[in-house]
Amino acid sequence: MTLTVTGPVRSRTFRVLWLLEELGLDYEHRVEMPHSEAVSALNPLRQVPVLQVDESVLTDSLAILHYLADREGRLTYRVGTPERARMEARINFVLTEIEAPLWMRTRHGYVLPEGMRHPEIFPMLEAELRMAEKKFANILGDDEFLAGDEFTIADIVAGHCAGWAIGLEMVDESGPLGAYFNRLKARPAWVRGRKE
């Protein structure tokens, strides 16, 4: 089986690279930007990441994470269990309350054409993220990982978002998201996945 990941590290592609490194799977990484010819040929949405598994083409970082973790039977919980439902709930929280303001900030910072950007919404987005960070701290409590006693794909999604928030200077690195991120980025697989 041949695995090929397409997309730059500084995107949601990193989630897939990080998981592949955690799982110890061999893969090829092609650095292609969203909307490029190479990406457009693989994904009609022209977005990254893209994972090619032999002749199959998978898109969307979360779908790819679930596919790989389920296929390998690691870094996830069995479908139909309370543990899986809890992990899914934690992932959904991160996507709706943490990633959403980050993506909006990114879009209005540089992704959208200049005439469509509205930087006046930045303070509102930062306030939303600060509220989400408090909820995150309540969910995490004294635990090391987000969805149970072990590192899972929920931590990959949350860790990626925490790093994104710090990179945009929307949260303080000494706060709950920063402390969590600093623990995760010490993982050897995180370091290996960052190499482009």
Summary of the structure (lengths in Angstrom):
residues: 196
radius of gyration: 16.7
end to end distance: 22.4
largest distance: 48.4
contacts: 602
relative contact order: 0.14
helix: 58%
strand: 8%
